[in-house]
Amino acid sequence: MQNVRFALAALRSVWGKCSASPGTLRSALQAQSDAQFNSVSAGGIKTVSINGRMTSFADSGSGQFTPTEILEMWVYLIELYDRAVSDLGQGKTDLVIEARMERYLRPVAGYTDNYMYLAK
C-alpha cells in the first residue's frame, strides 16, 4: 500500500460517516471499494476529438494516487477489518474494531539490515 496516512484518513472518514449506525463499518468500506472498482473497471478516456477540436485529460502526476491504488487501499482496509474481527472475536462493536484497525495502520519509521543469522 502506498501511504498509510492516506488509508488512515480514509478509514476515519468512513468511520465518521457510519459511526452513528452500529455494525455498518465493513459494509461502508465495501461500498467504497465497490464504487472504486466500478470506476477503475470502466476504463477512462484520455483524449476526445470532435469537429476539429481536441480535449486531453492528464494522468495522475508524480505523488498522486492512481485509481487502482485507491482500490487497493479500500481492499486493504476491508482485510484489516476482517483481521480485527478475527483478533478480537465476534460480537465486538465497530467502535472497538475501528480502534484496532487504527492500531494496525502505522507508518514505517525506519528499518535496518540484520545479517546476524545468515549461515556461513
PDB file as gemmi writes it, atoms N, CA and C in Angstrom:
CRYST1    1.000    1.000    1.000  90.00  90.00  90.00 P 1                      
ATOM      1  N   MET A   1       0.840  -1.172   0.000  1.00  0.00           N  
ATOM      2  CA  MET A   1       0.000   0.000   0.000  1.00  0.00           C  
ATOM      3  C   MET A   1       0.887   1.237   0.000  1.00  0.00           C  
ATOM      4  N   GLN A   2       0.467   2.245  -0.714  1.00  0.00           N  
ATOM      5  CA  GLN A   2       1.305   3.406  -0.957  1.00  0.00           C  
ATOM      6  C   GLN A   2       1.489   4.315   0.253  1.00  0.00           C  
ATOM      7  N   ASN A   3       0.417   4.631   0.966  1.00  0.00           N  
ATOM      8  CA  ASN A   3       0.534   5.623   2.013  1.00  0.00           C  
ATOM      9  C   ASN A   3      -0.387   5.276   3.169  1.00  0.00           C  
ATOM     10  N   VAL A   4       0.190   4.951   4.297  1.00  0.00           N  
ATOM     11  CA  VAL A   4      -0.590   4.553   5.463  1.00  0.00           C  
ATOM     12  C   VAL A   4      -1.424   5.711   5.983  1.00  0.00           C  
ATOM     13  N   ARG A   5      -0.884   6.908   5.968  1.00  0.00           N  
ATOM     14  CA  ARG A   5      -1.632   8.058   6.476  1.00  0.00           C  
ATOM     15  C   ARG A   5      -2.870   8.339   5.614  1.00  0.00           C  
ATOM     16  N   PHE A   6      -2.765   8.137   4.320  1.00  0.00           N  
ATOM     17  CA  PHE A   6      -3.913   8.307   3.440  1.00  0.00           C  
ATOM     18  C   PHE A   6      -4.982   7.271   3.777  1.00  0.00           C  
ATOM     19  N   ALA A   7      -4.559   6.033   4.003  1.00  0.00           N  
ATOM     20  CA  ALA A   7      -5.506   4.969   4.367  1.00  0.00           C  
ATOM     21  C   ALA A   7      -6.148   5.256   5.721  1.00  0.00           C  
ATOM     22  N   LEU A   8      -5.374   5.773   6.650  1.00  0.00           N  
ATOM     23  CA  LEU A   8      -5.907   6.114   7.961  1.00  0.00           C  
ATOM     24  C   LEU A   8      -6.942   7.230   7.849  1.00  0.00           C  
ATOM     25  N   ALA A   9      -6.666   8.222   7.024  1.00  0.00           N  
ATOM     26  CA  ALA A   9      -7.628   9.305   6.807  1.00  0.00           C  
ATOM     27  C   ALA A   9      -8.911   8.768   6.159  1.00  0.00           C  
ATOM     28  N   ALA A  10      -8.762   7.848   5.210  1.00  0.00           N  
ATOM     29  CA  ALA A  10      -9.938   7.257   4.564  1.00  0.00           C  
ATOM     30  C   ALA A  10     -10.760   6.458   5.569  1.00  0.00           C  
ATOM     31  N   LEU A  11     -10.088   5.677   6.404  1.00  0.00           N  
ATOM     32  CA  LEU A  11     -10.785   4.904   7.432  1.00  0.00           C  
ATOM     33  C   LEU A  11     -11.545   5.826   8.374  1.00  0.00           C  
ATOM     34  N   ARG A  12     -10.899   6.879   8.825  1.00  0.00           N  
ATOM     35  CA  ARG A  12     -11.556   7.809   9.749  1.00  0.00           C  
ATOM     36  C   ARG A  12     -12.729   8.520   9.085  1.00  0.00           C  
ATOM     37  N   SER A  13     -12.599   8.818   7.805  1.00  0.00           N  
ATOM     38  CA  SER A  13     -13.691   9.459   7.078  1.00  0.00           C  
ATOM     39  C   SER A  13     -14.902   8.543   6.995  1.00  0.00           C  
ATOM     40  N   VAL A  14     -14.670   7.299   6.618  1.00  0.00           N  
ATOM     41  CA  VAL A  14     -15.776   6.334   6.527  1.00  0.00           C  
ATOM     42  C   VAL A  14     -16.362   6.087   7.911  1.00  0.00           C  
ATOM     43  N   TRP A  15     -15.495   5.956   8.921  1.00  0.00           N  
ATOM     44  CA  TRP A  15     -15.973   5.717  10.274  1.00  0.00           C  
ATOM     45  C   TRP A  15     -16.825   6.887  10.756  1.00  0.00           C  
ATOM     46  N   GLY A  16     -16.409   8.101  10.462  1.00  0.00           N  
ATOM     47  CA  GLY A  16     -17.178   9.278  10.865  1.00  0.00           C  
ATOM     48  C   GLY A  16     -18.572   9.305  10.266  1.00  0.00           C  
ATOM     49  N   LYS A  17     -18.698   8.790   9.050  1.00  0.00           N  
ATOM     50  CA  LYS A  17     -20.000   8.782   8.380  1.00  0.00           C  
ATOM     51  C   LYS A  17     -20.909   7.671   8.884  1.00  0.00           C  
ATOM     52  N   CYS A  18     -20.340   6.561   9.329  1.00  0.00           N  
ATOM     53  CA  CYS A  18     -21.189   5.421   9.686  1.00  0.00           C  
ATOM     54  C   CYS A  18     -21.205   5.104  11.167  1.00  0.00           C  
ATOM     55  N   SER A  19     -20.503   5.871  11.996  1.00  0.00           N  
ATOM     56  CA  SER A  19     -20.416   5.529  13.417  1.00  0.00           C  
ATOM     57  C   SER A  19     -21.749   5.648  14.137  1.00  0.00           C  
ATOM     58  N   ALA A  20     -22.683   6.389  13.569  1.00  0.00           N  
ATOM     59  CA  ALA A  20     -23.992   6.523  14.203  1.00  0.00           C  
ATOM     60  C   ALA A  20     -24.819   5.243  14.065  1.00  0.00           C  
ATOM     61  N   SER A  21     -24.488   4.394  13.104  1.00  0.00           N  
ATOM     62  CA  SER A  21     -25.222   3.151  12.887  1.00  0.00           C  
ATOM     63  C   SER A  21     -24.329   1.972  13.227  1.00  0.00           C  
ATOM     64  N   PRO A  22     -24.577   1.291  14.346  1.00  0.00           N  
ATOM     65  CA  PRO A  22     -23.701   0.182  14.724  1.00  0.00           C  
ATOM     66  C   PRO A  22     -23.729  -0.962  13.719  1.00  0.00           C  
ATOM     67  N   GLY A  23     -22.571  -1.587  13.558  1.00  0.00           N  
ATOM     68  CA  GLY A  23     -22.484  -2.749  12.679  1.00  0.00           C  
ATOM     69  C   GLY A  23     -22.411  -2.431  11.206  1.00  0.00           C  
ATOM     70  N   THR A  24     -22.020  -1.221  10.849  1.00  0.00           N  
ATOM     71  CA  THR A  24     -22.026  -0.845   9.437  1.00  0.00           C  
ATOM     72  C   THR A  24     -20.655  -0.520   8.865  1.00  0.00           C  
ATOM     73  N   LEU A  25     -19.611  -0.577   9.652  1.00  0.00           N  
ATOM     74  CA  LEU A  25     -18.292  -0.172   9.158  1.00  0.00           C  
ATOM     75  C   LEU A  25     -17.835  -1.026   7.987  1.00  0.00           C  
ATOM     76  N   ARG A  26     -17.953  -2.351   8.096  1.00  0.00           N  
ATOM     77  CA  ARG A  26     -17.497  -3.201   6.999  1.00  0.00           C  
ATOM     78  C   ARG A  26     -18.307  -2.955   5.737  1.00  0.00           C  
ATOM     79  N   SER A  27     -19.615  -2.804   5.864  1.00  0.00           N  
ATOM     80  CA  SER A  27     -20.437  -2.561   4.678  1.00  0.00           C  
ATOM     81  C   SER A  27     -20.109  -1.205   4.053  1.00  0.00           C  
ATOM     82  N   ALA A  28     -19.754  -0.214   4.873  1.00  0.00           N  
ATOM     83  CA  ALA A  28     -19.353   1.096   4.333  1.00  0.00           C  
ATOM     84  C   ALA A  28     -18.024   0.997   3.597  1.00  0.00           C  
ATOM     85  N   LEU A  29     -17.073   0.224   4.148  1.00  0.00           N  
ATOM     86  CA  LEU A  29     -15.797   0.008   3.464  1.00  0.00           C  
ATOM     87  C   LEU A  29     -16.013  -0.732   2.146  1.00  0.00           C  
ATOM     88  N   GLN A  30     -16.894  -1.737   2.172  1.00  0.00           N  
ATOM     89  CA  GLN A  30     -17.180  -2.495   0.949  1.00  0.00           C  
ATOM     90  C   GLN A  30     -17.833  -1.608  -0.103  1.00  0.00           C  
ATOM     91  N   ALA A  31     -18.716  -0.715   0.308  1.00  0.00           N  
ATOM     92  CA  ALA A  31     -19.362   0.207  -0.645  1.00  0.00           C  
ATOM     93  C   ALA A  31     -18.332   1.105  -1.313  1.00  0.00           C  
ATOM     94  N   GLN A  32     -17.359   1.597  -0.539  1.00  0.00           N  
ATOM     95  CA  GLN A  32     -16.290   2.426  -1.108  1.00  0.00           C  
ATOM     96  C   GLN A  32     -15.461   1.623  -2.100  1.00  0.00           C  
ATOM     97  N   SER A  33     -15.136   0.390  -1.733  1.00  0.00           N  
ATOM     98  CA  SER A  33     -14.353  -0.479  -2.608  1.00  0.00           C  
ATOM     99  C   SER A  33     -15.116  -0.773  -3.904  1.00  0.00           C  
ATOM    100  N   ASP A  34     -16.399  -1.080  -3.784  1.00  0.00           N  
ATOM    101  CA  ASP A  34     -17.216  -1.366  -4.966  1.00  0.00           C  
ATOM    102  C   ASP A  34     -17.285  -0.165  -5.904  1.00  0.00           C  
ATOM    103  N   ALA A  35     -17.488   1.015  -5.333  1.00  0.00           N  
ATOM    104  CA  ALA A  35     -17.559   2.226  -6.153  1.00  0.00           C  
ATOM    105  C   ALA A  35     -16.241   2.473  -6.882  1.00  0.00           C  
ATOM    106  N   GLN A  36     -15.126   2.285  -6.187  1.00  0.00           N  
ATOM    107  CA  GLN A  36     -13.830   2.494  -6.820  1.00  0.00           C  
ATOM    108  C   GLN A  36     -13.569   1.441  -7.879  1.00  0.00           C  
ATOM    109  N   PHE A  37     -13.953   0.193  -7.607  1.00  0.00           N  
ATOM    110  CA  PHE A  37     -13.777  -0.875  -8.593  1.00  0.00           C  
ATOM    111  C   PHE A  37     -14.575  -0.572  -9.854  1.00  0.00           C  
ATOM    112  N   ASN A  38     -15.807  -0.120  -9.696  1.00  0.00           N  
ATOM    113  CA  ASN A  38     -16.629   0.210 -10.861  1.00  0.00           C  
ATOM    114  C   ASN A  38     -15.998   1.329 -11.675  1.00  0.00           C  
ATOM    115  N   SER A  39     -15.391   2.286 -10.987  1.00  0.00           N  
ATOM    116  CA  SER A  39     -14.712   3.381 -11.679  1.00  0.00           C  
ATOM    117  C   SER A  39     -13.489   2.886 -12.439  1.00  0.00           C  
ATOM    118  N   VAL A  40     -12.683   2.040 -11.799  1.00  0.00           N  
ATOM    119  CA  VAL A  40     -11.455   1.539 -12.419  1.00  0.00           C  
ATOM    120  C   VAL A  40     -11.777   0.591 -13.562  1.00  0.00           C  
ATOM    121  N   SER A  41     -12.727  -0.298 -13.358  1.00  0.00           N  
ATOM    122  CA  SER A  41     -13.024  -1.302 -14.370  1.00  0.00           C  
ATOM    123  C   SER A  41     -13.710  -0.720 -15.598  1.00  0.00           C  
ATOM    124  N   ALA A  42     -14.283   0.462 -15.464  1.00  0.00           N  
ATOM    125  CA  ALA A  42     -14.938   1.091 -16.610  1.00  0.00           C  
ATOM    126  C   ALA A  42     -13.933   1.667 -17.596  1.00  0.00           C  
ATOM    127  N   GLY A  43     -12.699   1.815 -17.173  1.00  0.00           N  
ATOM    128  CA  GLY A  43     -11.685   2.399 -18.053  1.00  0.00           C  
ATOM    129  C   GLY A  43     -11.774   3.910 -18.016  1.00  0.00           C  
ATOM    130  N   GLY A  44     -11.010   4.547 -18.850  1.00  0.00           N  
ATOM    131  CA  GLY A  44     -11.002   6.000 -18.861  1.00  0.00           C  
ATOM    132  C   GLY A  44     -10.755   6.541 -20.247  1.00  0.00           C  
ATOM    133  N   ILE A  45     -11.039   7.811 -20.401  1.00  0.00           N  
ATOM    134  CA  ILE A  45     -10.850   8.493 -21.680  1.00  0.00           C  
ATOM    135  C   ILE A  45      -9.662   9.427 -21.524  1.00  0.00           C  
ATOM    136  N   LYS A  46      -8.713   9.349 -22.449  1.00  0.00           N  
ATOM    137  CA  LYS A  46      -7.558  10.244 -22.399  1.00  0.00           C  
ATOM    138  C   LYS A  46      -7.732  11.444 -23.313  1.00  0.00           C  
ATOM    139  N   THR A  47      -8.285  11.222 -24.503  1.00  0.00           N  
ATOM    140  CA  THR A  47      -8.498  12.336 -25.430  1.00  0.00           C  
ATOM    141  C   THR A  47      -9.840  12.180 -26.121  1.00  0.00           C  
ATOM    142  N   VAL A  48     -10.427  13.300 -26.426  1.00  0.00           N  
ATOM    143  CA  VAL A  48     -11.680  13.331 -27.167  1.00  0.00           C  
ATOM    144  C   VAL A  48     -11.502  14.341 -28.292  1.00  0.00           C  
ATOM    145  N   SER A  49     -11.915  13.955 -29.486  1.00  0.00           N  
ATOM    146  CA  SER A  49     -11.796  14.847 -30.632  1.00  0.00           C  
ATOM    147  C   SER A  49     -13.112  14.864 -31.393  1.00  0.00           C  
ATOM    148  N   ILE A  50     -13.630  16.058 -31.637  1.00  0.00           N  
ATOM    149  CA  ILE A  50     -14.864  16.205 -32.404  1.00  0.00           C  
ATOM    150  C   ILE A  50     -14.867  17.577 -33.065  1.00  0.00           C  
ATOM    151  N   ASN A  51     -15.308  17.621 -34.301  1.00  0.00           N  
ATOM    152  CA  ASN A  51     -15.406  18.866 -35.058  1.00  0.00           C  
ATOM    153  C   ASN A  51     -14.118  19.686 -35.046  1.00  0.00           C  
ATOM    154  N   GLY A  52     -12.998  19.004 -35.174  1.00  0.00           N  
ATOM    155  CA  GLY A  52     -11.720  19.699 -35.254  1.00  0.00           C  
ATOM    156  C   GLY A  52     -11.187  20.202 -33.929  1.00  0.00           C  
ATOM    157  N   ARG A  53     -11.843  19.909 -32.855  1.00  0.00           N  
ATOM    158  CA  ARG A  53     -11.375  20.322 -31.528  1.00  0.00           C  
ATOM    159  C   ARG A  53     -11.011  19.084 -30.731  1.00  0.00           C  
ATOM    160  N   MET A  54      -9.943  19.201 -29.952  1.00  0.00           N  
ATOM    161  CA  MET A  54      -9.491  18.055 -29.178  1.00  0.00           C  
ATOM    162  C   MET A  54      -9.288  18.458 -27.717  1.00  0.00           C  
ATOM    163  N   THR A  55      -9.713  17.592 -26.825  1.00  0.00           N  
ATOM    164  CA  THR A  55      -9.514  17.793 -25.397  1.00  0.00           C  
ATOM    165  C   THR A  55      -8.716  16.613 -24.869  1.00  0.00           C  
ATOM    166  N   SER A  56      -7.695  16.893 -24.077  1.00  0.00           N  
ATOM    167  CA  SER A  56      -6.869  15.846 -23.475  1.00  0.00           C  
ATOM    168  C   SER A  56      -7.021  15.893 -21.969  1.00  0.00           C  
ATOM    169  N   PHE A  57      -6.996  14.711 -21.364  1.00  0.00           N  
ATOM    170  CA  PHE A  57      -7.058  14.598 -19.916  1.00  0.00           C  
ATOM    171  C   PHE A  57      -5.715  14.080 -19.433  1.00  0.00           C  
ATOM    172  N   ALA A  58      -5.224  14.638 -18.340  1.00  0.00           N  
ATOM    173  CA  ALA A  58      -3.909  14.256 -17.824  1.00  0.00           C  
ATOM    174  C   ALA A  58      -4.019  13.038 -16.921  1.00  0.00           C  
ATOM    175  N   ASP A  59      -2.959  12.239 -16.919  1.00  0.00           N  
ATOM    176  CA  ASP A  59      -2.852  11.128 -15.995  1.00  0.00           C  
ATOM    177  C   ASP A  59      -2.492  11.655 -14.617  1.00  0.00           C  
ATOM    178  N   SER A  60      -2.541  10.767 -13.632  1.00  0.00           N  
ATOM    179  CA  SER A  60      -2.100  11.145 -12.287  1.00  0.00           C  
ATOM    180  C   SER A  60      -0.630  11.526 -12.337  1.00  0.00           C  
ATOM    181  N   GLY A  61      -0.302  12.623 -11.727  1.00  0.00           N  
ATOM    182  CA  GLY A  61       1.086  13.082 -11.728  1.00  0.00           C  
ATOM    183  C   GLY A  61       1.899  12.395 -10.650  1.00  0.00           C  
ATOM    184  N   SER A  62       3.141  12.761 -10.580  1.00  0.00           N  
ATOM    185  CA  SER A  62       4.034  12.207  -9.570  1.00  0.00           C  
ATOM    186  C   SER A  62       3.509  12.551  -8.182  1.00  0.00           C  
ATOM    187  N   GLY A  63       3.466  11.575  -7.315  1.00  0.00           N  
ATOM    188  CA  GLY A  63       2.980  11.803  -5.961  1.00  0.00           C  
ATOM    189  C   GLY A  63       1.482  11.681  -5.817  1.00  0.00           C  
ATOM    190  N   GLN A  64       0.783  11.433  -6.904  1.00  0.00           N  
ATOM    191  CA  GLN A  64      -0.665  11.274  -6.869  1.00  0.00           C  
ATOM    192  C   GLN A  64      -1.018   9.794  -6.870  1.00  0.00           C  
ATOM    193  N   PHE A  65      -2.134   9.454  -6.271  1.00  0.00           N  
ATOM    194  CA  PHE A  65      -2.587   8.068  -6.264  1.00  0.00           C  
ATOM    195  C   PHE A  65      -3.370   7.779  -7.525  1.00  0.00           C  
ATOM    196  N   THR A  66      -3.146   6.611  -8.089  1.00  0.00           N  
ATOM    197  CA  THR A  66      -3.920   6.193  -9.245  1.00  0.00           C  
ATOM    198  C   THR A  66      -5.229   5.581  -8.748  1.00  0.00           C  
ATOM    199  N   PRO A  67      -6.243   5.487  -9.603  1.00  0.00           N  
ATOM    200  CA  PRO A  67      -7.490   4.841  -9.194  1.00  0.00           C  
ATOM    201  C   PRO A  67      -7.280   3.407  -8.711  1.00  0.00           C  
ATOM    202  N   THR A  68      -6.351   2.690  -9.312  1.00  0.00           N  
ATOM    203  CA  THR A  68      -6.080   1.317  -8.890  1.00  0.00           C  
ATOM    204  C   THR A  68      -5.481   1.293  -7.485  1.00  0.00           C  
ATOM    205  N   GLU A  69      -4.606   2.232  -7.168  1.00  0.00           N  
ATOM    206  CA  GLU A  69      -4.033   2.296  -5.825  1.00  0.00           C  
ATOM    207  C   GLU A  69      -5.104   2.607  -4.782  1.00  0.00           C  
ATOM    208  N   ILE A  70      -6.064   3.451  -5.143  1.00  0.00           N  
ATOM    209  CA  ILE A  70      -7.167   3.758  -4.229  1.00  0.00           C  
ATOM    210  C   ILE A  70      -7.993   2.495  -3.986  1.00  0.00           C  
ATOM    211  N   LEU A  71      -8.250   1.740  -5.049  1.00  0.00           N  
ATOM    212  CA  LEU A  71      -8.985   0.481  -4.909  1.00  0.00           C  
ATOM    213  C   LEU A  71      -8.227  -0.479  -3.995  1.00  0.00           C  
ATOM    214  N   GLU A  72      -6.908  -0.598  -4.187  1.00  0.00           N  
ATOM    215  CA  GLU A  72      -6.095  -1.467  -3.336  1.00  0.00           C  
ATOM    216  C   GLU A  72      -6.182  -1.038  -1.871  1.00  0.00           C  
ATOM    217  N   MET A  73      -6.250   0.265  -1.626  1.00  0.00           N  
ATOM    218  CA  MET A  73      -6.365   0.751  -0.258  1.00  0.00           C  
ATOM    219  C   MET A  73      -7.673   0.292   0.369  1.00  0.00           C  
ATOM    220  N   TRP A  74      -8.784   0.414  -0.375  1.00  0.00           N  
ATOM    221  CA  TRP A  74     -10.082   0.000   0.184  1.00  0.00           C  
ATOM    222  C   TRP A  74     -10.092  -1.499   0.463  1.00  0.00           C  
ATOM    223  N   VAL A  75      -9.528  -2.276  -0.434  1.00  0.00           N  
ATOM    224  CA  VAL A  75      -9.452  -3.723  -0.215  1.00  0.00           C  
ATOM    225  C   VAL A  75      -8.612  -4.012   1.030  1.00  0.00           C  
ATOM    226  N   TYR A  76      -7.501  -3.308   1.191  1.00  0.00           N  
ATOM    227  CA  TYR A  76      -6.641  -3.482   2.363  1.00  0.00           C  
ATOM    228  C   TYR A  76      -7.394  -3.150   3.647  1.00  0.00           C  
ATOM    229  N   LEU A  77      -8.184  -2.075   3.636  1.00  0.00           N  
ATOM    230  CA  LEU A  77      -8.941  -1.706   4.823  1.00  0.00           C  
ATOM    231  C   LEU A  77      -9.989  -2.770   5.163  1.00  0.00           C  
ATOM    232  N   ILE A  78     -10.600  -3.365   4.164  1.00  0.00           N  
ATOM    233  CA  ILE A  78     -11.556  -4.452   4.408  1.00  0.00           C  
ATOM    234  C   ILE A  78     -10.829  -5.642   5.031  1.00  0.00           C  
ATOM    235  N   GLU A  79      -9.645  -5.950   4.510  1.00  0.00           N  
ATOM    236  CA  GLU A  79      -8.851  -7.044   5.089  1.00  0.00           C  
ATOM    237  C   GLU A  79      -8.472  -6.736   6.541  1.00  0.00           C  
ATOM    238  N   LEU A  80      -8.141  -5.480   6.835  1.00  0.00           N  
ATOM    239  CA  LEU A  80      -7.837  -5.100   8.215  1.00  0.00           C  
ATOM    240  C   LEU A  80      -9.057  -5.247   9.106  1.00  0.00           C  
ATOM    241  N   TYR A  81     -10.223  -4.916   8.594  1.00  0.00           N  
ATOM    242  CA  TYR A  81     -11.456  -5.089   9.359  1.00  0.00           C  
ATOM    243  C   TYR A  81     -11.641  -6.555   9.717  1.00  0.00           C  
ATOM    244  N   ASP A  82     -11.507  -7.418   8.725  1.00  0.00           N  
ATOM    245  CA  ASP A  82     -11.662  -8.855   8.973  1.00  0.00           C  
ATOM    246  C   ASP A  82     -10.614  -9.370   9.955  1.00  0.00           C  
ATOM    247  N   ARG A  83      -9.390  -8.859   9.849  1.00  0.00           N  
ATOM    248  CA  ARG A  83      -8.317  -9.261  10.771  1.00  0.00           C  
ATOM    249  C   ARG A  83      -8.647  -8.816  12.195  1.00  0.00           C  
ATOM    250  N   ALA A  84      -9.162  -7.593  12.336  1.00  0.00           N  
ATOM    251  CA  ALA A  84      -9.519  -7.089  13.663  1.00  0.00           C  
ATOM    252  C   ALA A  84     -10.633  -7.925  14.275  1.00  0.00           C  
ATOM    253  N   VAL A  85     -11.623  -8.286  13.478  1.00  0.00           N  
ATOM    254  CA  VAL A  85     -12.709  -9.131  13.984  1.00  0.00           C  
ATOM    255  C   VAL A  85     -12.160 -10.486  14.409  1.00  0.00           C  
ATOM    256  N   SER A  86     -11.258 -11.033  13.621  1.00  0.00           N  
ATOM    257  CA  SER A  86     -10.653 -12.319  13.954  1.00  0.00           C  
ATOM    258  C   SER A  86      -9.844 -12.235  15.242  1.00  0.00           C  
ATOM    259  N   ASP A  87      -9.075 -11.165  15.405  1.00  0.00           N  
ATOM    260  CA  ASP A  87      -8.252 -10.998  16.598  1.00  0.00           C  
ATOM    261  C   ASP A  87      -9.087 -10.728  17.854  1.00  0.00           C  
ATOM    262  N   LEU A  88     -10.146  -9.948  17.699  1.00  0.00           N  
ATOM    263  CA  LEU A  88     -10.944  -9.546  18.851  1.00  0.00           C  
ATOM    264  C   LEU A  88     -12.051 -10.543  19.184  1.00  0.00           C  
ATOM    265  N   GLY A  89     -12.458 -11.316  18.214  1.00  0.00           N  
ATOM    266  CA  GLY A  89     -13.571 -12.240  18.406  1.00  0.00           C  
ATOM    267  C   GLY A  89     -14.884 -11.614  17.970  1.00  0.00           C  
ATOM    268  N   GLN A  90     -15.844 -12.450  17.707  1.00  0.00           N  
ATOM    269  CA  GLN A  90     -17.157 -11.977  17.263  1.00  0.00           C  
ATOM    270  C   GLN A  90     -17.853 -11.207  18.379  1.00  0.00           C  
ATOM    271  N   GLY A  91     -18.781 -10.358  18.001  1.00  0.00           N  
ATOM    272  CA  GLY A  91     -19.591  -9.639  18.976  1.00  0.00           C  
ATOM    273  C   GLY A  91     -19.019  -8.297  19.402  1.00  0.00           C  
ATOM    274  N   LYS A  92     -17.890  -7.893  18.864  1.00  0.00           N  
ATOM    275  CA  LYS A  92     -17.324  -6.594  19.217  1.00  0.00           C  
ATOM    276  C   LYS A  92     -18.010  -5.506  18.395  1.00  0.00           C  
ATOM    277  N   THR A  93     -18.097  -4.333  18.977  1.00  0.00           N  
ATOM    278  CA  THR A  93     -18.727  -3.213  18.274  1.00  0.00           C  
ATOM    279  C   THR A  93     -17.773  -2.646  17.231  1.00  0.00           C  
ATOM    280  N   ASP A  94     -18.331  -1.908  16.284  1.00  0.00           N  
ATOM    281  CA  ASP A  94     -17.497  -1.260  15.274  1.00  0.00           C  
ATOM    282  C   ASP A  94     -16.549  -0.247  15.906  1.00  0.00           C  
ATOM    283  N   LEU A  95     -16.929   0.348  17.020  1.00  0.00           N  
ATOM    284  CA  LEU A  95     -16.043   1.288  17.709  1.00  0.00           C  
ATOM    285  C   LEU A  95     -14.755   0.593  18.130  1.00  0.00           C  
ATOM    286  N   VAL A  96     -14.868  -0.591  18.703  1.00  0.00           N  
ATOM    287  CA  VAL A  96     -13.698  -1.359  19.135  1.00  0.00           C  
ATOM    288  C   VAL A  96     -12.899  -1.841  17.923  1.00  0.00           C  
ATOM    289  N   ILE A  97     -13.605  -2.284  16.895  1.00  0.00           N  
ATOM    290  CA  ILE A  97     -12.939  -2.782  15.681  1.00  0.00           C  
ATOM    291  C   ILE A  97     -12.181  -1.662  14.976  1.00  0.00           C  
ATOM    292  N   GLU A  98     -12.798  -0.486  14.869  1.00  0.00           N  
ATOM    293  CA  GLU A  98     -12.135   0.646  14.207  1.00  0.00           C  
ATOM    294  C   GLU A  98     -10.892   1.066  14.969  1.00  0.00           C  
ATOM    295  N   ALA A  99     -10.959   1.059  16.294  1.00  0.00           N  
ATOM    296  CA  ALA A  99      -9.783   1.413  17.101  1.00  0.00           C  
ATOM    297  C   ALA A  99      -8.651   0.410  16.856  1.00  0.00           C  
ATOM    298  N   ARG A 100      -8.983  -0.869  16.755  1.00  0.00           N  
ATOM    299  CA  ARG A 100      -7.962  -1.883  16.480  1.00  0.00           C  
ATOM    300  C   ARG A 100      -7.379  -1.664  15.078  1.00  0.00           C  
ATOM    301  N   MET A 101      -8.217  -1.330  14.116  1.00  0.00           N  
ATOM    302  CA  MET A 101      -7.727  -1.084  12.755  1.00  0.00           C  
ATOM    303  C   MET A 101      -6.731   0.071  12.744  1.00  0.00           C  
ATOM    304  N   GLU A 102      -7.024   1.114  13.508  1.00  0.00           N  
ATOM    305  CA  GLU A 102      -6.097   2.250  13.574  1.00  0.00           C  
ATOM    306  C   GLU A 102      -4.755   1.825  14.168  1.00  0.00           C  
ATOM    307  N   ARG A 103      -4.776   0.896  15.109  1.00  0.00           N  
ATOM    308  CA  ARG A 103      -3.515   0.397  15.676  1.00  0.00           C  
ATOM    309  C   ARG A 103      -2.696  -0.333  14.629  1.00  0.00           C  
ATOM    310  N   TYR A 104      -3.370  -1.024  13.700  1.00  0.00           N  
ATOM    311  CA  TYR A 104      -2.656  -1.738  12.642  1.00  0.00           C  
ATOM    312  C   TYR A 104      -2.033  -0.772  11.633  1.00  0.00           C  
ATOM    313  N   LEU A 105      -2.639   0.379  11.444  1.00  0.00           N  
ATOM    314  CA  LEU A 105      -2.173   1.338  10.427  1.00  0.00           C  
ATOM    315  C   LEU A 105      -1.108   2.258  11.006  1.00  0.00           C  
ATOM    316  N   ARG A 106       0.091   1.799  11.004  1.00  0.00           N  
ATOM    317  CA  ARG A 106       1.220   2.582  11.494  1.00  0.00           C  
ATOM    318  C   ARG A 106       2.267   2.681  10.398  1.00  0.00           C  
ATOM    319  N   PRO A 107       2.736   3.899  10.108  1.00  0.00           N  
ATOM    320  CA  PRO A 107       3.769   4.033   9.083  1.00  0.00           C  
ATOM    321  C   PRO A 107       5.091   3.451   9.548  1.00  0.00           C  
ATOM    322  N   VAL A 108       5.891   3.027   8.613  1.00  0.00           N  
ATOM    323  CA  VAL A 108       7.232   2.522   8.913  1.00  0.00           C  
ATOM    324  C   VAL A 108       8.117   3.729   9.191  1.00  0.00           C  
ATOM    325  N   ALA A 109       8.722   3.748  10.357  1.00  0.00           N  
ATOM    326  CA  ALA A 109       9.576   4.871  10.733  1.00  0.00           C  
ATOM    327  C   ALA A 109      11.012   4.676  10.264  1.00  0.00           C  
ATOM    328  N   GLY A 110      11.397   3.432  10.064  1.00  0.00           N  
ATOM    329  CA  GLY A 110      12.751   3.137   9.625  1.00  0.00           C  
ATOM    330  C   GLY A 110      12.990   1.647   9.662  1.00  0.00           C  
ATOM    331  N   TYR A 111      14.090   1.254   9.109  1.00  0.00           N  
ATOM    332  CA  TYR A 111      14.439  -0.160   9.134  1.00  0.00           C  
ATOM    333  C   TYR A 111      15.948  -0.289   9.066  1.00  0.00           C  
ATOM    334  N   THR A 112      16.433  -1.438   9.515  1.00  0.00           N  
ATOM    335  CA  THR A 112      17.863  -1.721   9.455  1.00  0.00           C  
ATOM    336  C   THR A 112      18.061  -3.136   8.940  1.00  0.00           C  
ATOM    337  N   ASP A 113      19.203  -3.372   8.378  1.00  0.00           N  
ATOM    338  CA  ASP A 113      19.554  -4.720   7.932  1.00  0.00           C  
ATOM    339  C   ASP A 113      20.125  -5.487   9.107  1.00  0.00           C  
ATOM    340  N   ASN A 114      19.792  -6.767   9.187  1.00  0.00           N  
ATOM    341  CA  ASN A 114      20.321  -7.614  10.245  1.00  0.00           C  
ATOM    342  C   ASN A 114      20.760  -8.935   9.607  1.00  0.00           C  
ATOM    343  N   TYR A 115      22.062  -9.112   9.512  1.00  0.00           N  
ATOM    344  CA  TYR A 115      22.615 -10.307   8.874  1.00  0.00           C  
ATOM    345  C   TYR A 115      23.123 -11.301   9.912  1.00  0.00           C  
ATOM    346  N   MET A 116      22.714 -11.151  11.149  1.00  0.00           N  
ATOM    347  CA  MET A 116      23.242 -11.953  12.227  1.00  0.00           C  
ATOM    348  C   MET A 116      22.990 -13.454  12.062  1.00  0.00           C  
ATOM    349  N   TYR A 117      21.862 -13.836  11.477  1.00  0.00           N  
ATOM    350  CA  TYR A 117      21.502 -15.253  11.406  1.00  0.00           C  
ATOM    351  C   TYR A 117      21.810 -15.886  10.039  1.00  0.00           C  
ATOM    352  N   LEU A 118      22.560 -15.204   9.212  1.00  0.00           N  
ATOM    353  CA  LEU A 118      22.942 -15.802   7.920  1.00  0.00           C  
ATOM    354  C   LEU A 118      23.929 -16.944   8.148  1.00  0.00           C  
ATOM    355  N   ALA A 119      23.725 -18.007   7.444  1.00  0.00           N  
ATOM    356  CA  ALA A 119      24.635 -19.167   7.569  1.00  0.00           C  
ATOM    357  C   ALA A 119      25.980 -18.849   6.933  1.00  0.00           C  
ATOM    358  N   LYS A 120      27.024 -19.406   7.497  1.00  0.00           N  
ATOM    359  CA  LYS A 120      28.369 -19.181   6.953  1.00  0.00           C  
ATOM    360  C   LYS A 120      28.695 -20.208   5.919  1.00  0.00           C  
TER     361      LYS A 120                                                      
END                                                                             
